[in-house]
Amino acid sequence: MNVFADFAARLRSIIEALAADGAIARLPDLSRVVVEPPRDPSHGDLATNAAMVLAKDLGLKPRDLATVIAERLEKDPDVAAVSVAGPGFVNATMSHDFWRRALEAALAAGADYGKPGKARPAKVNVEYVSANPTGPMHVGHCRGAVFGDSLANLLVFAGDEVAREYYINDAGAQVDVLARSAFLRYREALGEHIGAIPEGLYPGDYLKPVGTALVDLHGAALRDLPEAEWLPIVREAAIASMMEMIRDDLASLGIVHDVFFSERTLHGPDGPIVRAVEDLRAQGLVYEGRLPPPKGQLPEDWEDREQTLFRSAEFGDDIDRPLMKSDGSYTYFAADVAYFRSKYQRGFEEMVFVLGADHGGYVKRLEAVGRALSGGAARVTVELCQLVRLFRAGEPVRMSKRAGDFVTLRDVVDEVGRDAVRFMMLFRSNDAVLDFDFAKVTEQSRDNPVFYVQYAHARAQSILRNGREMHGESSEADLSLLTDPGEQALIKRIAAWPRAVEQAAAARQPHRIAFFLHDLASEFHAHWNRGKDSPDLRFIMENNALLSHARLALVRAFILVLASGLGILGVAAPDEMR
């Protein structure tokens, strides 16, 4: 039961009745009508802007229409009180019986509570991480990994069919640099003194095992070969080793992708890039022309020349985009075109790209590619993840020795654990810089959000265990006994879960789930603390089994929502904490 959708349906019935009775001129467009919690809880449980968005179209004053709607709502037996506020907001306080039924619905739905139950799931491709296979993942990748994985979880919970994809950038110059760096470690494994790592090569110790493995496989046979012969051999081995390390790093966060898509498969004389460009050319979207010079200081590699361009600006991009380089090879953007075409041909209706903040310039061009290749049928969503700044008790964290020049994802997970990393990476909107303090995310206090939420689940499970021990199991409970304001506040928070899921999924913002869980846990802890001061408010009453069973049912509903939310975030819901 979505109490907000339920109330919206009641509003629609009232407005339809007003139109049928002639009280308003006609049935207006209700698409802009919103039902939400009032900004001030003292104003009621639910608020709607219906009168304000409908009045002008009906030739009425907003407060006059609001008064008419309020009069009809007052006749609803589930509405305890109605008021008109401000320019025409209608606020309603719902009856205890209404909230009792909402709690019953949550308990009846069990683990499915909050799922919208879509008639037809959308096919969504979520591509995230996609780090270059040139070394271990750093903490910046960690945020995108957690965000993308949790977004995929959220969309699945909301009823969509989701594929989790990793795009392997294994066709660019960076993998040749990787191969040369690995070859240096190969020579080192053969006993050579290689000295300092030359500028431009990857210096991290993580390539030493690659060099050792190459010696085990090839002995000294590669050492005297010309680069053109050893490069592809070493490149394949290095990429395979890096991807194995990346998969292992991701697994430490509980992340497993469904698809690993190789960029190299897009290339070739008659490969997907060629076919994608020819498709665009057939539509008149490719031409030979010149681009205006970039604003400001010209980059050193700027060439004023005629080139093959995609009419990206026609689809919302800032400029048209080059498809071919001066040497006749295809640009990275051309690979993006072919890659999107692959996703669209695989039947996806929405493509979500989770990128780092330094890829902000890609948003419009990817959206333009989506509009051009799908004719506007496919939705393109680009989510940018801002930087993560690491601290230890307020002091910046030093770089990792193993990686050479950055802190690795694995360093962070190994120190504080998967749950702390995942929850804290989502306890701030992805478009805001995140400060991550190792000391704060491991302390056991209410100031640590992940501990605070997980402890609420463990505390609730302990209450259930103690309740069963004292009063046994009960399949039925009289929920009408839950009349205390603290109990009612907790019920209302639980009842808001379906709307929280709906809004978070629609906005592609899993951090909203983390915020909701923290607020829910806060409501639970607050009511538990009231029981310490007032024994008659405790969840378990030694001499009142009937009331205890009602309160234990409330605890079970709380656990349902908290566990579902933590599942979406990929965070454990512990039964005990020591």
N, C-alpha and C positions, 0 to 999 in steps of 0.2 A: 504494500500500500504506500503510494506516494501522496502524503497529505497535501502537498502543494498542488499536485495534479487533481486530486480529489476536490479541493476547494475551487480550482479553476473550472472544473466541470459544473459545480454548483452555480458559479457566476454565469457561465454560458447559459444554463437553464433559466436563470433569472432574466437575463437580457433577451433571450428568445421569447420568454413569457411577456416581457414588457412590449416587445414588438408585436406579438400576437394580440395583446390587449389594446394596442393603439396608444400606449403610454409613451412610446417613442416612435419616430416616423418609420423606421425600418430596422432590420437586423444589420448592424454595422460589421465591418471587418474587425475581428477580435485578435488578429495576429500580434498586435502590440501590447495586449493586456498581459501584465506580469503579476504573479503572486509570489510574495517573498516574506521573510520575517521583517517586522517593523525595525527601524533603526534603534528605536528605544523600546526595550522589552516591556516597559510599563504600559505601552499603548495596546498590547494584545499579543496574540500568537501569530496571526497572519495579516498581511496588508496587500492591497491591490491598487494599482494606478488606473483601473478600468475607467472611472469617470473622467479622469483628466485626458486620456487618449481618445475617448469616444465622443466627448461632449461637443467639440467643434463640428465634427461631421454630422451630428444630429441637431445642430442649431440650439444647443442648450448650454447653460452655465455649468462648469464642472461640479461645483458644490451642490447645485440643484439635482444633477443626475446622481451624484454620490449619495444624497439623502434618500432618493427613491430606491437605489440599490440597497442601502442600509436597512430601509423599512422592510424590504423583501427578505433580507438575510435574517432579520430579527425573528421571522416566523420559522426559521430552520431550527428544529429541536436540538441539533448538534452545536448551535451557536449560542454561547452563554451571554455574550455582550457584543455590541457593535458601536463604533463611533466614526465620525467624519472628522478628519484633521487637515490642517493646512489648506492648500488650494483645492483639495478634493480627494485625498487619500481615504480609503475605507479600511478601517482596522477592525479585526474580529478576534474575539477571545472564544476559543472552542471549549466545549463541555468536557468534564472528566470522562464521560462515557465515550466521547470521540477519541480521546487519547488512549483509553483502555482498549478500544478496538484496533487502534494503530499498533499498540504493543502486542496484541494478540496476533495481528497480521505478521509482524516481524518474527515472532516465535514460530508461527506456522510455516513461514517460508524457509526458516533455517538458514543454511549456508547460501541460499539463493536470494536472501533478502537484499534488496538494493539493486538487483539486476533488472534493467528496464524491460527485458523480454521483447526484443525487437522481432518484428514479423520477418524481416529479411536482413541477415547480417551483411555489412559492407566488407568488401575485400580490401584490406589495407596492408601496404608494405611499409614497414618501419625500418629504415636503414640507419644504423647508429654505430658509433665507434669509428669504423673504417680508417683506423690509424695506418700510416705507411708502415709496411712490414720491414722496418729498418732498425728495430730495437724494442726494448720493453716499453710498455705503456706508461705514460706519466700521469700525474694526478689530474691534469686537465682532461685527459681521455677518460679518467675515472668518472668525472661528473657527467659527461655525455653518455657514458656507458650505463650508468645508473638511471639517468633520465630516460634514455631510450627504452631500456628494459622495463622500467616501471610504466611508461606510457603504453607499451605493448600489453603489459598485464592489465592496465586500466581499460584499454579498448576491448580486450577479450572479455573482461568482467562485464563491460557494457553491451556485449553481444555481437561484437564484430569478429570477422575471420582475419587473423593477423599472421603475417610472415615476418620474421625477424631476420634482417639481412645485413651482411658485412661486405663492403666493397673493398676488395684487395687492390691497392694501388701498386701493381707489380709490373707496370709497363713504362714507367718514366725513368729519367736519368738517375733518380735517387736509388734505384735498385742496382744500378751499375756501380754507384759509389759504395753501396753496401757490399757488393761482390769484391771490389778492390780492397775494402777494409777487411773482409773475411780472408782474402788471399794473404794479406799481411800477417794475420794470425795463423794462417796455415804455415807460412814460412817460419814463424816463431815456434810453432809446434814441431817443426822439423829440426829445431835447434839453433836457428839463426838468431843473431842479436839484431832486433829491428829498430832499436832506439825509440825516440819520441814519435808518436803517431803524427804523420804529416797533416798540415792544415787542410781541411776539406774532407778528411776521412772521419769515420765514426770511431771515437776513442774508447768507448765503454768496454769493460771486461767481459760483457755478455757475449762477445764474439769469439772469445777463446775456445769455448766448447765446439764451435763450428770449425775452427782451425784443426782441433784435435780429431774431430770426426772425419774431416777430409783426409787427414793423414792415415787414419785407420782404414779408409775406403780406397784411397789411391796411392798411398805411400808417397814417394818423392816424384811420382810420374808427372804431376802438374807443374812442378817448379820451373822446368826449362821450356815449357810450351810458350808460344807467343800468346799475348793477351787475347786475341780473337778466338783462340781455341779453349783456353782455360776459363774465360769470363762466363760463358753460358753455363758451364758445369758448376762453377762456384756460386753463380747467381741462383741457380735452382736450389742448391743445397742450403744457401743462406736464407732464402725466402722461406723454404720449408721449415727450417729451424726457428725463424722468427715467428712464423704463424703458429707453430706448436707452442712457443712461449706465450704468445698473445692469447691463444685459447686457454692455456693454463692460468694466466693472469685473470682472464674473464671468469673462469670457473671459480676462482677464489671469491668472486663477488656473486656467485650463483647465476651467472649469465651464460646462456647457450644459444647461439644463433641457429636458425633453421637453414640458412643459405649463406655460403661464402662465394661471392661472385668475383671472378678474376677479370681485371681490366684487360689483360692480354687477350682474352677470348674475343674482345671487340675488334681487334686489329687483324690485318691480313688483306691480301689483294682483293678478295670478294667478301670481306668480313662484314659484321653488323654496322661498323661506322660507314663504310662505303654505301651500304644499302640505305641507311638512315638519311645520309646526305642526298642520295638520289631521290628518295621519297620527297624530301623537302624541295628539291629542285623541280620535281614534277608538279608540285603545287605552286610554283612560282615564288618560293620563299628563299631561294638562293640566287645571288647575283654577284657579278664582278664589280668591285668599286673601291673607293678610298674612304678611310675613316678620318675624321677630324683629329688633330693632335690632342692628347690629353691636356686638361687644364693644369696650369702651374708649370713647374720645371719638367722638361721632357726626360723620360727615362733613357738610359744609355742604349737600350736595345730598340728604341723607337725607329720604325721604318715607315717613311711616307711612300707607300707603294700600292698598286692595285692588287687586291686580294679577293679570295672567295669569302663572301659574307652571308650570314643568315639574317633575315629581316626580323631580328629580335625586337626592335623598337615598336613594330606593329602590334606586338603582344604585351606591351607594358614595360619593356626593358628600357634602360637609359640610352643605349646605343645599339647598333647592329653588331653582331659578334663574328670574329674571324673563325673560319672552319679549317683553314689550311695555313701552314707555316711557309716561309719563303723557300724552304728546301723541298716542298711538295708533300711533306708528311702532315698528318692531321693534328689539329690542336687538341688540348685537353678538353676544351669545350665541345669539340666534335664527339669525343668519347662520352661526355655527359649526355649529349643528344641520343647517341646510340644506346646508352644505358637506360635512359628513360623509356625509350622505345621498347626495349626488352621487357621492362616492368609492365608497360601498358599491354604488350602482346601476351603477357602471362596472365592477364585478366584483372589486374589491380585497378580499383576505382579511386584509390587515394594513395599517393606516395608521400610519406613523411621522411624528410631528411633532417637528421640531428647533426648539426655542425658546430664547430667552435666559433667563438665570437669573431675571430679574424677572418671568417668567411662571410661576413655581412654582405659583401659585394655579389655573392652568389644568389641571393634571394630572388631578385627580379629576373635574372637570366634563367634560373630553374623554373620559375613560374611561367616565363615566356615559352620555354621549351614545352612545358606541360600543355599550355593552351594551344600551341601550334600543332603538336603531334596528336593530341586527342580531340581536337576541335572543341575544346572547352568541356569535354565530357569527364575528364579526370581531374581530381582535386590535388593540388600540390601544396604541401604544408612544410615550411622550413622553420625549424626551431633552433635558435642559436643559444649555446651555453657559454655563459661568461666565465671569467677566470676564477680559479681557486687559489687563495692565499693561505699558506700553511704557517701555523704558529705553534709554539710549545710554551704554555704559560705566558702568552703575550709576546714571546720573542720569535722572530722569523726562523723557520726551520732551514738547516743547511742542506745542500744538495746531496744526492746519493752517490756513494763511491762506485757502486757497481755500474750505474748508468753513465756516470761521467759528468753530466751537467744538468741533471734534473732529479726530482724525487719521483720514484716509480709508484705506480698504482699498488704494486705488491708490498712495497715498504709500508704504505699506509694501512692496508688491510691486515698485514701481519702484526702491526703494532696495536691497533684498536679493535679489530674484528669486523666482519662483514656487516653486521647489523648497524653498528655505529656509523660506518661509512655510508651505507645506503640511506639510512634515515636522514643523516645530516646533509647529505648531498641534495636531498629533496626538501629540506626545511627552509628553503629560500627559493624564490622564483628563479627559473633558469636564466632569465635575462638580467639578473643582478649579480654583481661580484660576491663571492662567498668566502668568508673567513672561517677556516677550519682549524680549531685549536685542539691539539692532541690531549692536553690536560683536561679540558672541559668536557670532551665527548666520552671520557672514561670515568669521570667522577660519578658517584652514586648519590645524586641529589636531584631535587625538582628543577634545578637550573640546567640539567642535562636532559633535553627533550626525549631522546631515545630511551634513556633509563626511566624517565617519568611515565612514558606510555607503556613500555614493556612491564614495568612494575605494577601498573594498573591491571594488566591482564593476569599477572601472577597473583596479585591480591584477590582479584575476583574469583579465580580458580580455587584459591585457598578458602574463600567464603563458601563456595559450593561444596567443597569437601567437608568442611565443618558442619554445614547445614545438613548434608546427607547423614553424617554421623549422629547428629542430634535428633533429626526429625524424619530421617528416611527419605525415600524418593516419593515424588508426587507428580502424576501425569496431568493433574488439573490444579489450577490455582485461581482464587478469586481476586482478579486484578483490580476490581473496584475498590479494594481496600487501600490502594496506593494513592492516597490523597494528600500526603505531606508535600509542601512546596518543593522540597529538595527532590523527592521522588518524581514529581511532575516535571521538574526541570530536566531530569535525566531521561525521562520518557520522551520529552519533546526533542531532546538532542538526538536520541536514537532514531526518532521518526524523521529527522532531517537527513538521514543517511542516503536514501534514494535520490534526493535532490542534489546532494553533494557529489555523488557519482555521476549523475547526469550532467551537471555543470562542468565538472573536472574533465570528463570525456569530451564534451562539446568544445571546450576551450583548449584541449590538448595540454592540460596543466596538472600533472600528477602531484605537484607540490600542494595543491588544494586538499588532497587526501591527507597528507602529513599534517597540515594545519587543523583539519577537521578532527583527526585522531587526538591531537594534543588538547583541543578544546573538550572533546568527549572525556578524555582521561581526567582533565581538570575538574569537570562536573562530577565525575565518579569519586575522585579523591576528596573533593569538598564535602560530598554527602557522607562519605565514610568518616571524615573527621567530625562531622556533626554528631555522629553516633558515639564518639568518644566522650563528648560533653553531655549528650542527652541519651542515656541508655535506651529510651523508648523509640529512638530512631535507628537503632542498629539493624543490620540486615537479618540477623538471627536473634529471635526472641525465645529464650528458654521455655517460657510458660505460654507461648502463643504460637502453636504450630501453623495455624491457618494464616496468620499475618506473615510468618516466616516464609511459608511456601510462596506467597505472593511476591515478597521481596526477592526471594531466590530466583523466581521467574524473571524479574527485572534484571538481575545480575546475569542470567543466561542470555538475555537479549543484548545486554551490553557486551558480553564476550563475543557473541556472533558478529557484531559490527566491528569491534576492535580487531578480531582475528581476520575478518575479510579485508579490512583496510591495510593491516600489516602485510597480508598476503599480496595485495596489489603492489605495495612498496618493496616486496621481496625481503621483508624483515621477519624474523622469527617471533612467534607469539608464545613466550615461555609459560609453562604451568607453575614453575617455581624459580625463584631467584635467590642466590646465596651471596 
